[in-house]
Amino acid sequence: MAWIALLIAGLGEVGGVISLKLSEGFTKLKPSIFTLLFGSISFFMLSLSLKVLPVGTAYAIWTGIGSAGSVLIGMYWFKEPKNRMQLVLISCVVISVVGLRVAEG
């Protein structure tokens, strides 16, 4: 259950960062509300996962999901620049997250 909570926390982190971008510095109400909502969900679910998982592993996976997801959505949705090296490096982050999950069991 802790791993599911951590996955939800990571996805909440992605939602929070994307909403933050859409809020344009908290000048738009709906995205600003979603930023706070997703951020709260993310931290709450992370706190649940930390009851069971080691803090270093959980934090690394949480930030890995957040950063990889945000970069990929930014490239796709916001048409941010992308190149082969960025995709290779994001793949390394994803592989590292999966590796940490496998190592913890």
CYANA upper distance limits for C-alpha pairs under 8 A (distance plus 0.5 A):
  1 MET  CA      5 ALA  CA      6.79
  1 MET  CA     49 SER  CA      8.37
  2 ALA  CA      6 LEU  CA      6.64
  2 ALA  CA     48 LEU  CA      7.28
  2 ALA  CA     49 SER  CA      4.87
  2 ALA  CA     50 LEU  CA      8.11
  2 ALA  CA     51 LYS  CA      8.33
  2 ALA  CA     52 VAL  CA      6.85
  2 ALA  CA     53 LEU  CA      7.50
  3 TRP  CA      7 LEU  CA      6.67
  3 TRP  CA     49 SER  CA      7.17
  4 ILE  CA      8 ILE  CA      6.71
  5 ALA  CA      9 ALA  CA      6.57
  5 ALA  CA     45 MET  CA      5.62
  5 ALA  CA     46 LEU  CA      7.12
  5 ALA  CA     48 LEU  CA      7.10
  5 ALA  CA     49 SER  CA      6.13
  6 LEU  CA     10 GLY  CA      6.67
  6 LEU  CA     45 MET  CA      6.74
  6 LEU  CA     46 LEU  CA      6.06
  6 LEU  CA     48 LEU  CA      8.45
  6 LEU  CA     49 SER  CA      6.09
  6 LEU  CA     58 ALA  CA      7.51
  6 LEU  CA     61 ILE  CA      8.30
  6 LEU  CA     62 TRP  CA      7.05
  7 LEU  CA     11 LEU  CA      6.75
  7 LEU  CA     62 TRP  CA      7.89
  7 LEU  CA     65 ILE  CA      8.28
  8 ILE  CA     12 GLY  CA      6.49
  8 ILE  CA     42 SER  CA      7.46
  8 ILE  CA     45 MET  CA      7.12
  9 ALA  CA     13 GLU  CA      6.70
  9 ALA  CA     41 ILE  CA      7.18
  9 ALA  CA     42 SER  CA      4.50
  9 ALA  CA     43 PHE  CA      7.07
  9 ALA  CA     44 PHE  CA      8.00
  9 ALA  CA     45 MET  CA      5.50
  9 ALA  CA     46 LEU  CA      5.84
  9 ALA  CA     62 TRP  CA      7.16
 10 GLY  CA     14 VAL  CA      6.96
 10 GLY  CA     42 SER  CA      7.05
 10 GLY  CA     61 ILE  CA      8.13
 10 GLY  CA     62 TRP  CA      5.28
 10 GLY  CA     63 THR  CA      7.42
 10 GLY  CA     64 GLY  CA      8.34
 10 GLY  CA     65 ILE  CA      5.62
 10 GLY  CA     66 GLY  CA      5.78
 11 LEU  CA     15 GLY  CA      6.75
 11 LEU  CA     42 SER  CA      7.94
 11 LEU  CA     65 ILE  CA      7.41
 11 LEU  CA     66 GLY  CA      7.14
 11 LEU  CA     69 GLY  CA      8.26
 12 GLY  CA     16 GLY  CA      6.50
 12 GLY  CA     38 PHE  CA      5.49
 12 GLY  CA     39 GLY  CA      6.88
 12 GLY  CA     41 ILE  CA      6.61
 12 GLY  CA     42 SER  CA      5.09
 13 GLU  CA     17 VAL  CA      6.70
 13 GLU  CA     38 PHE  CA      7.16
 13 GLU  CA     39 GLY  CA      6.71
 13 GLU  CA     42 SER  CA      6.04
 13 GLU  CA     62 TRP  CA      8.32
 13 GLU  CA     65 ILE  CA      8.43
 13 GLU  CA     66 GLY  CA      5.72
 14 VAL  CA     18 ILE  CA      6.66
 14 VAL  CA     65 ILE  CA      8.03
 14 VAL  CA     66 GLY  CA      5.37
 14 VAL  CA     67 SER  CA      7.91
 14 VAL  CA     69 GLY  CA      6.39
 14 VAL  CA     70 SER  CA      5.95
 15 GLY  CA     19 SER  CA      6.48
 15 GLY  CA     34 PHE  CA      8.45
 15 GLY  CA     35 THR  CA      7.77
 15 GLY  CA     38 PHE  CA      6.31
 15 GLY  CA     39 GLY  CA      8.41
 16 GLY  CA     20 LEU  CA      6.48
 16 GLY  CA     34 PHE  CA      7.39
 16 GLY  CA     35 THR  CA      5.01
 16 GLY  CA     36 LEU  CA      7.60
 16 GLY  CA     37 LEU  CA      8.08
 16 GLY  CA     38 PHE  CA      5.29
 16 GLY  CA     39 GLY  CA      5.78
 17 VAL  CA     21 LYS  CA      6.83
 17 VAL  CA     35 THR  CA      7.51
 17 VAL  CA     70 SER  CA      7.39
 18 ILE  CA     22 LEU  CA      6.83
 18 ILE  CA     35 THR  CA      8.39
 18 ILE  CA     70 SER  CA      7.36
 18 ILE  CA     74 GLY  CA      8.43
 19 SER  CA     23 SER  CA      6.50
 19 SER  CA     31 PRO  CA      5.55
 19 SER  CA     32 SER  CA      7.25
 19 SER  CA     34 PHE  CA      6.50
 19 SER  CA     35 THR  CA      5.49
 20 LEU  CA     24 GLU  CA      7.44
 20 LEU  CA     25 GLY  CA      7.68
 20 LEU  CA     26 PHE  CA      7.80
 20 LEU  CA     31 PRO  CA      7.18
 20 LEU  CA     32 SER  CA      7.04
 20 LEU  CA     35 THR  CA      5.95
 21 LYS  CA     25 GLY  CA      7.94
 22 LEU  CA     28 LYS  CA      8.21
 22 LEU  CA     31 PRO  CA      6.28
 22 LEU  CA     32 SER  CA      8.47
 23 SER  CA     27 THR  CA      6.41
 23 SER  CA     28 LYS  CA      5.38
 23 SER  CA     29 LEU  CA      7.58
 23 SER  CA     30 LYS  CA      7.98
 23 SER  CA     31 PRO  CA      5.17
 23 SER  CA     32 SER  CA      5.64
 23 SER  CA     35 THR  CA      8.36
 24 GLU  CA     28 LYS  CA      6.99
 26 PHE  CA     31 PRO  CA      8.17
 26 PHE  CA     32 SER  CA      5.79
 27 THR  CA     32 SER  CA      8.02
 28 LYS  CA     32 SER  CA      6.61
 29 LEU  CA     33 ILE  CA      6.68
 30 LYS  CA     34 PHE  CA      6.79
 31 PRO  CA     35 THR  CA      6.54
 32 SER  CA     36 LEU  CA      7.01
 33 ILE  CA     37 LEU  CA      6.65
 34 PHE  CA     38 PHE  CA      6.35
 35 THR  CA     39 GLY  CA      6.41
 36 LEU  CA     40 SER  CA      6.50
 37 LEU  CA     41 ILE  CA      6.74
 38 PHE  CA     42 SER  CA      6.48
 39 GLY  CA     43 PHE  CA      6.69
 40 SER  CA     44 PHE  CA      6.50
 41 ILE  CA     45 MET  CA      6.52
 42 SER  CA     46 LEU  CA      6.55
 43 PHE  CA     47 SER  CA      6.56
 44 PHE  CA     48 LEU  CA      6.92
 45 MET  CA     49 SER  CA      6.83
 46 LEU  CA     50 LEU  CA      6.74
 46 LEU  CA     58 ALA  CA      8.15
 46 LEU  CA     62 TRP  CA      8.11
 47 SER  CA     51 LYS  CA      7.35
 48 LEU  CA     52 VAL  CA      8.30
 49 SER  CA     53 LEU  CA      6.45
 49 SER  CA     58 ALA  CA      7.77
 50 LEU  CA     54 PRO  CA      7.00
 50 LEU  CA     55 VAL  CA      6.58
 50 LEU  CA     58 ALA  CA      7.33
 53 LEU  CA     57 THR  CA      7.59
 53 LEU  CA     58 ALA  CA      6.67
 54 PRO  CA     58 ALA  CA      6.63
 55 VAL  CA     59 TYR  CA      6.34
 56 GLY  CA     60 ALA  CA      6.56
 57 THR  CA     61 ILE  CA      6.68
 57 THR  CA    100 LEU  CA      7.19
 58 ALA  CA     62 TRP  CA      6.48
 59 TYR  CA     63 THR  CA      6.56
 60 ALA  CA     64 GLY  CA      6.40
 60 ALA  CA     97 VAL  CA      7.91
 61 ILE  CA     65 ILE  CA      6.56
 61 ILE  CA     97 VAL  CA      5.79
 61 ILE  CA    100 LEU  CA      7.81
 61 ILE  CA    101 ARG  CA      8.43
 62 TRP  CA     66 GLY  CA      6.67
 63 THR  CA     67 SER  CA      6.35
 64 GLY  CA     68 ALA  CA      6.39
 64 GLY  CA     93 VAL  CA      6.64
 64 GLY  CA     94 VAL  CA      7.49
 64 GLY  CA     97 VAL  CA      6.76
 65 ILE  CA     69 GLY  CA      6.25
 65 ILE  CA     94 VAL  CA      7.97
 65 ILE  CA     97 VAL  CA      7.97
 66 GLY  CA     70 SER  CA      6.41
 67 SER  CA     71 VAL  CA      6.57
 68 ALA  CA     72 LEU  CA      6.65
 68 ALA  CA     90 ILE  CA      6.37
 68 ALA  CA     93 VAL  CA      7.28
 68 ALA  CA     94 VAL  CA      7.45
 69 GLY  CA     73 ILE  CA      6.54
 70 SER  CA     74 GLY  CA      6.35
 71 VAL  CA     75 MET  CA      6.64
 71 VAL  CA     90 ILE  CA      8.47
 72 LEU  CA     76 TYR  CA      6.70
 73 ILE  CA     77 TRP  CA      5.98
 73 ILE  CA     78 PHE  CA      7.79
 74 GLY  CA     78 PHE  CA      5.45
 74 GLY  CA     79 LYS  CA      6.95
 74 GLY  CA     80 GLU  CA      6.17
 75 MET  CA     79 LYS  CA      5.41
 75 MET  CA     80 GLU  CA      4.97
 75 MET  CA     81 PRO  CA      6.79
 75 MET  CA     82 LYS  CA      6.85
 76 TYR  CA     80 GLU  CA      7.76
 82 LYS  CA     86 GLN  CA      6.86
 82 LYS  CA     87 LEU  CA      7.87
 83 ASN  CA     87 LEU  CA      7.03
 84 ARG  CA     88 VAL  CA      6.71
 85 MET  CA     89 LEU  CA      6.64
 86 GLN  CA     90 ILE  CA      6.59
 87 LEU  CA     91 SER  CA      6.57
 88 VAL  CA     92 CYS  CA      6.90
 89 LEU  CA     93 VAL  CA      7.03
 90 ILE  CA     94 VAL  CA      6.86
 91 SER  CA     95 ILE  CA      6.57
 92 CYS  CA     96 SER  CA      6.52
 93 VAL  CA     97 VAL  CA      6.71
 94 VAL  CA     98 VAL  CA      6.76
 95 ILE  CA     99 GLY  CA      6.47
 96 SER  CA    100 LEU  CA      6.60
 97 VAL  CA    101 ARG  CA      6.82
 98 VAL  CA    102 VAL  CA      6.71
 99 GLY  CA    103 ALA  CA      6.52
100 LEU  CA    104 GLU  CA      6.72
101 ARG  CA    105 GLY  CA      6.93
